[in-house]
């Protein structure tokens, strides 16, 4: 009888632990990334693209966060610009994804069960165009009615990631691109 009770208690504890861990992970396949590399001249075309199929996973218990962005899913106002972006700059056939793996260093400040806006700092590594670099960024996690929204913005030097800008278009394309991200995250239920 004691062994049966012990086994039942152990199984109950294991299922509670699994449920708690599963509910601490958040996920989306529809994160938004905006890439803005508008150049030095005001009268040139806007060098801006949007990607709405970025993947993000956040472990609320540990602060671990991962992003994956399919490079050829960025859309530009001009199809020619989009073609140049994929073929000449980010070489999306050779480097199909950009990734970020890191950790929210102050995850303890975020109360995922209470509505609020929580400033955070994320540290990790970003891989883009075959180059991996350490980055740190300020971000915000907003909790509202059980929904979690993560957002941040960084500036990246294109040369840092070995993305060459031809001298012919040097004034049209900024050497530093502004990248903003946002993701409405859902609880990952162990699937």
N, C-alpha and C positions, 0 to 999 in steps of 0.2 A: 504493500500500500504506500509506504513512504517513497519507494522508487518511482511509482506511478505519479504521485504528486510532484516529485522533483522533476520528472521528465515533462509533465504538463507545464510547470512553472518555467522551466528552461525554454520550452517551445513558445510560450506566451512572451517571455522576455525577448527572444530572438525575433519574433514577429513585430514587436513594438520597436525594436532597434532598427529593423529593416524599414518600417513605415516612417520613422523619424528621419532616417538618412535619405530615403527616397524623396521626402517632402522638402529636404533642404537643397535639392538641386533644381535649378531653373534652366530653361532651354528655349531657343527659338531657331527657326530656319528662315525667318523673315526680318532679320536685322537690316538696318539701313546704314550705308556708308556713303558719304558725299566726299568726292575728291575735287578740290578746287586749286588749279595751278594757273590762275589768270596772270598774265604777264605784266610787263612794265608800262605798256602803252594803254591808255584808256579807250582808244578807239578800235581795239582789236576784238575778235570774237571771244566770247566767254569760253574759257577752258575749264569746264565744270562737268562732272559726271555723277551719276547716282546708281547705286547698286542696292536692290531691295531683297536680296536673297542670301544675305550673310548669315552664317550659323554662329550661335553663341551658346556656351554652356557656363553656368555659374554655380559653384558649390557654396551655398550661403553659410555652411558651417565652417569652412576653411578659408573662404575668400578666393579659392582657385578659380581662374577664369580663362576660357579659351575662345578664340574667334577663328573662323575660316571664311575667307572671301574669295569667291571664284572671280578671277580677273576679267574674263571675257563677258561678264554679266553687267559691267558698267555701261550705262547708256548716256550718250552725249546728244546735244541738240543737232549736231552734224554727223551724218554717217561717215564722212571722210575723216573727221576728227577721231571717231571711234575706231576706225580702221587703223589709223596711224598709232593711236594709243596701244592697241593690241599687237600690231605687227612690229612697230619700230621702237616703242618706248618700254613697255612692260613685258613684251615678248610672251604673251599669254599662252602660246602653244608650248613653249619651253618651260615657262614658270606659271602653271595654271592657277595657283592659289597663293594668296598672302595669308599668313597665319600670325596669331599672337597667342602666347602662353604666358600667363602671369598670375599675380595674386593681388587682391585688394588688401593693402597693408593694414588698414584700419576697419576691417569688416565688423569688428565688435561694436562699432558705433551705430551700425544699421540694425534697426528693429524691424524684421520682416513681417511681424504681426501687427505693427502699428503704422497708421498713415503718417507720412512725413517725407521730407526731402533731406537726404543725407549726403553731404559732401564726402568724397573718398579719394584716396590716392591709389593708383594701380601701377605696379612695377612688374616688368617682365621682358620678354624678348619678342621682337617682331621679325618675321622673315618675309622679305619682299624681293622679288627679282633675284632669288638665289643668295641674298645677303641677309645675315642675321645680326641684329643690333639690339642692345639693351635700351629700353625706353622707360620713362616714368611719365605719368599723365594724371592730371586732376580730372575727376569725374563726379557724377551725381547719380545716386540711386534714389528713385522716387517710389514710394509705396503708397498706393491709393486703392482702397476697397479690395484688397487682396491681390491686386495686380502690381507687378514690379517692372519699372522702366529704368534701364541703365543707359547713361549717355556720357560722352566724353569728346574731346577734340585734341588733336596734336598737330604739330607741324613737322614735316619730314623733308630733309634735304634730299633732292633727287640724286645728286652725286653720291651721297652716302650709301645709296642702294644701287649704285652703278647704272643708273638710268641716264643715258646720254641725251642731251638736247642739242640738235644740230645748230650750228651758228646761223643758218638761214632763218630759223624761227626763234632764236634766242630771246628776242624782245617780246615775243608773243607768249612764251611759257615761262612762268616763274621758276626760279631755282629751288624754291621751297614751296611745297604743296601743303595746303590746309586740308586736313582730313577730319571729318566729324562722323561720329558713330552714334547710333541709338538702337535700342532693342527693347521691345515689349516682351518680357519673359514669362513663360508659363511654368507651373510646377511640373517637373519631370517625374512621371509616376512609375519608374522602374522598367520601362519598355526598352 
